[in-house]
Structure formats: C-alpha cells, structure tokens
Amino acid sequence: MGAKSPATFRPNGALTNQALANLVFGLQQLVAPPPAPVAPPPPQPDTTQTTTDPTVTTTTTDPTQTATDPTTTTTDTTTTVTEPAPVPSPPPTPPKVADGVGSATMATLDAQLVDGLGLGAAAAEFAQKAQSAGLTFPWRFGTEVVARLLGLRIDHPADEDSLELLPDDPATRAEAAYSAAQIIHTSGWLVPVVQAAADSFSLPQLSTWQKRIIDTAFARIGMPYVWGGTSDGPEVDFGVPARGGYDCSGFVWRVYKLTPYPGEGDLASVLRGRTTYVMSGEVPRSELIDFAHLQPADVIFFGAHGPRSSPSQVDHMGIYVGDGWFIQSSDYGVALAQLTGWYRQKFAWARRPLREAGLTG
C-alpha cells in the first residue's frame, strides 16, 4: 500500500480512492494474475534450394517475357527476410481514478474488493433475489453480504469499540490492510464457496409484516458489532464510546423494540429482557418454534447443547429470513449467514414475536 516499513504505514490514515484502486489491482495480480502473453511462433527454417552453379538454365512461359530466345540464362538469388523481434508489452499498471485523493468509505472498500475478486455477479444475485422477494435495502446490500461471507472485517476488542466504523465512514488503511490479508489467505478456496452460496440463495413469499421486519434488518447490513450496542448512531456502552453498532441481542432489540412500525400494537413490548438468555426464556416451551417450523421474521436462538439447552446456556441469537438463511450481528457485524454447520448444530429454538403481538398478514 505504498509504505516501505510498518513505521511509515499510517494505519489510522484515511484510505484514498487511488490507494484503494492500487490495492485492488495488486491483489488481482497476486491472487488471479492475468495469463502470460503467448510467445510468437519460432521462425520457420528456410527451405529455399540454394545452388552453387552461377548459371541455371530455366525455361519460362511468362507471356511478359521479352526475350526472343526460348531459353534464357538467369542467376538464382535467394532473399532472406528477418522478422523483427517482438516488442515486449509494458507491465500492467493500476488505473487512475477520478478524485484519487478523496477518501473511500467502508462500503466502497468492500464493494471494490468484492468486484476485484470477480464476485460482483454474486453480490448482484443476493440483491436481485432479495428484491424479487419484495424487500427494500441499501445499495451496499449485495456487496456487504459477500464481503461478510469472505470474512473481510475484524471485530475489535470491546475496549476498542471506538475503532468500529460504519458503512459510510471513511475507511482506514488498517481496515483495508486487514481485508487484503484475508483475501490473500482465503480467496483461493473461499471465492467459489461464496459464489455457490449466492447461486443457492433464495427467499420465500413474505407477508407484509415479515417484509417490514426483514427490511429493517437488511437496512443495517454491514453495521459493526459493538458489545452492548443497540444504536444506529453514537452511544457509550459500558464506558466505551462507539459510533454505532450492535451485539447479537442488541441487533434484535433494535429491529423489534426500538424501531416504530405503523399499526404495530404491542410488538415493541413483546421482547422484555435485554439479554439473549432472558429473551430466549420469556416464552413458554409450548409456544417455542422448532427448526422444522421456522418462518421468516422468527427470532432464533443458539445454545451450547442445541435444543437441549437451557435459557442460561443460550448465548447467541438472530432473525430468520427464510429458506435456510438468517441475519445476525456477529464478529463480522450485521451479516447474512446460512443456518448450517455450527449454527444448525447449536440451534436451540425460536420464538415468533409477530404472533405474540397478534400481527398477521
């Protein structure tokens, strides 16, 4: 990124648009270099027959021949043509961008890295399929989903939550360097995995209320994980200032309790406790939802022992969006994830706040 040593790296400096273009170009050369130029074919050997006889008698039938003698004595000469050596192509260089000294945002950083890896089509798939389900979301939705699946974000320790940046904040060189390192380490195997996830992504037909809840959740894609956070903007959590963000329960709290909806009735009062394990235990077991009966907008819980967990063992939560996908705030911030692997093993149960508030349709 232009620095000669760690001492000159300037981690907290703003990432300029030109520095981002240079970074994407360099990563492309490293992880997906262009094919080597094809060498020109070797010159063919000269097959012209050479004679040492200074005179060769030949007969010509050329009608333009002006000699009156039907046989003409000529001298055979051989012309050798030397092919010029191929001119080597100049080495590729990063593109020059408009407003190169301007600051790139975190959302722009993610978008250009995703596109540079050839995953722009995957990002478009996520956006198109969400739009087909009738959802609305910010322009960054597709690229932020892909960036999070690639792991292009670090969760800073809780006492450094002031370093967490919002999607529209200027990106720092440190954040760009971390994302670049992730790409170098994982792109070889993770890029096709993410593309396959985009290809398989789908959403079911959604009710009006399900759309409202999921729209609210999708609007926060790419927001950072902040321990104890519930805010879209600045707040101080446990004595640490943050620009905004949520932990897992704070994200659900923001979507269901702190966002007003027209005609919502008692929806805001359905979730009472603030922590994951309290919210997971507020509903009688007879009203809990198992994996087979999940519906979009259900709040889902994960515990150490899966369905056998007690509320005190539940330590994570998110919002189901349908067809095996859910949205959560985790180490990568607000992101989509598939309900497979660890999440499937640790799935405990779900609750249905829309039903609890008597909201249907």
Secondary structure, 3 states (H helix, E strand, C coil): CCCCCHHHCCCCCECEHHHHHHHHHHHHHHHCCCCCCCCCCCCCCCCCCCCCCCCEEEECCCCCCCCCCCEEEECCCCCCCCCCCCCCCCCCCCCCCCCCCCECEHHHHHHHHHHHCCCHHHHHHHHHHHHHCCCCCCCCHHHHHHHHHCCCCCCCCHHHHHHCCCCCCECEHHHHHHHHHHHHHHHHHHHHHHHHHHHHCCCCCCCHHHHHHHHHHHCCCCCCECCCCEECCCEEECCEEECCEECHHHHHHHHHCCCCCCCCCCHHHHCCCCCHHHHHCCCCHHHCECHHHCCCCCEEEEECCHHHCCHHHEEEEEEEEECCEEEEEECCEEEEEECCCHHHHHEEEEECHHHHCCCCC
